[in-house]
Amino acid sequence: MRRLPPYLFGKINKLKYEKRVAGIDVIDLGMGNPTDPPDPVICEKLAEAIKDPRNHRYSVSNGIANLRKEVSLRYARRHGVKLDPNTEVIATIGSKEGFSHMCLALMGPGDTAIVPSPYFPIHVYAVVLASGNVITLDVRDPSRFLSNIAYTCENLYPRPKVVIANFPHNPSSTVIESDFFVELVKLAKRYEFLVLSDFAYADICYDGYKAPSFLSTPGAIDVGVEFTTMSKSYSMAGWRIGFCCGNAEMVRALGTIKGYYDYGIFQAIQIAAIVAMRHCDGSIDSLSAEYQERRDVLCDGLERLGWEIERPKAGMFVWARIPQPWAEMGSIDLAMKLLDEAGVAVSPGRGFGDDGEGYLRLALVENQQRLRQAVREIGRCLRQRGLGAA
Ligand SMILES: Cc1ncc(COP(=O)(O)O)c(C=O)c1O
């Protein structure tokens, strides 16, 4: 417990809660928690499956066979990756659960993981919970990230056991091309580390960009696994369903841990997830198009306020550098101010580690009208304090 710091978003979440209780409207761009509903066919299948008494029993912790088969078909269709559904695919209770328990399966005291920074908290704390050590490396320049991995492997003894990849990256929205993974696999083989690729934002891509799957790299399956989720692509975040695919030995290790901890995802959810993957590729495309429009609304608006914004090519976030003079305030105080005075919740970059200071992360989860309103309120709030653009 001593290695787990106080939750940095705690203060902001408390204020958000107090405002809601007081009936004050908050435009919530804090979490990547989709507000769009899943495709109706998914909900209809859930409603049907829930009526079958057989689906109310404990399920299997690896995921039912037809679900694992559907995941392997989807990987073949969307990424050209062949997977054995029996040995190379496992269902998880959201990718966060799978990722955390994989760390527990692989790591112990004395083991080190390299984590991309600024970091999504669970990438650090899953390693901490497994009693491992963490080395964070700035991910925003991917080729420097690679050379720093190599440098760390050359100079650290014992060498890192695990390297975490996460592209499209949360929070920085950094993306890569497939040659990045070719180099990563080479390094993994040379320095004998394992790769955990968190591919949560696999499908939310803009302007024709296509995020490469780690598993589509030759040799990747020898050295790692990839985590995917129904939370983002299908707006099923509350359903808690994701997958871990790739190296059979690692998948088996995760299955062993999960066999002790859980009895599997509610079976009706697994059945509805099969339908989602089989029939809803079209909704993913329209969802991406909607996120892209939201990105443009938010970025256009912030640019009008004088912010210099790098438009993300993928993911669900705008990672906005805080302009002067507000940067001096620190991202936590600025986020508190925006929530308190503008009624807009955002995540302070500091919540993603020291490398995140100087930034705010804004999630594209509210509709375009609400995003326009958010920009107006941010502008008004900062002008009132004499700090806004003219
Ligand atoms: C990078 C990343 N990985 C994993 C997750 C968690 O996904 P899930 O809902 O599948 O646990 C998130 C959610 O925000 C995320 O941003």
The ligand as an SDF file (V2000), in Angstrom:
LIG
                    3D

 16 16  0  0  0  0  0  0  0  0999 V2000
   -4.3870    2.8970  -22.8650 C   0  0  0  0  0  0  0  0  0  0  0  0
   -5.5450    2.2710  -22.1880 C   0  0  0  0  0  0  0  0  0  0  0  0
   -5.4830    0.9740  -21.8900 N   0  0  0  0  0  0  0  0  0  0  0  0
   -6.5030    0.3540  -21.2720 C   0  0  0  0  0  0  0  0  0  0  0  0
   -7.6380    1.0310  -20.9150 C   0  0  0  0  0  0  0  0  0  0  0  0
   -8.7130    0.3090  -20.1670 C   0  0  0  0  0  0  0  0  0  0  0  0
   -9.5430   -0.3330  -21.0310 O   0  0  0  0  0  0  0  0  0  0  0  0
  -10.6180   -1.3800  -20.5010 P   0  0  0  0  0  0  0  0  0  0  0  0
  -11.8950   -0.6630  -20.3900 O   0  0  0  0  0  0  0  0  0  0  0  0
  -10.6270   -2.4360  -21.5540 O   0  0  0  0  0  0  0  0  0  0  0  0
  -10.1340   -1.9340  -19.1940 O   0  0  0  0  0  0  0  0  0  0  0  0
   -7.7670    2.3780  -21.1920 C   0  0  0  0  0  0  0  0  0  0  0  0
   -8.9690    3.1180  -20.7820 C   0  0  0  0  0  0  0  0  0  0  0  0
   -9.0350    4.3050  -20.6970 O   0  0  0  0  0  0  0  0  0  0  0  0
   -6.6890    3.0060  -21.8510 C   0  0  0  0  0  0  0  0  0  0  0  0
   -6.7310    4.3140  -22.1230 O   0  0  0  0  0  0  0  0  0  0  0  0
  1  2  1  0
  2  3  1  0
  2 15  2  0
  3  4  2  0
  4  5  1  0
  5  6  1  0
  5 12  2  0
  6  7  1  0
  7  8  1  0
  8  9  2  0
  8 10  1  0
  8 11  1  0
 12 13  1  0
 12 15  1  0
 13 14  2  0
 15 16  1  0
M  END
$$$$
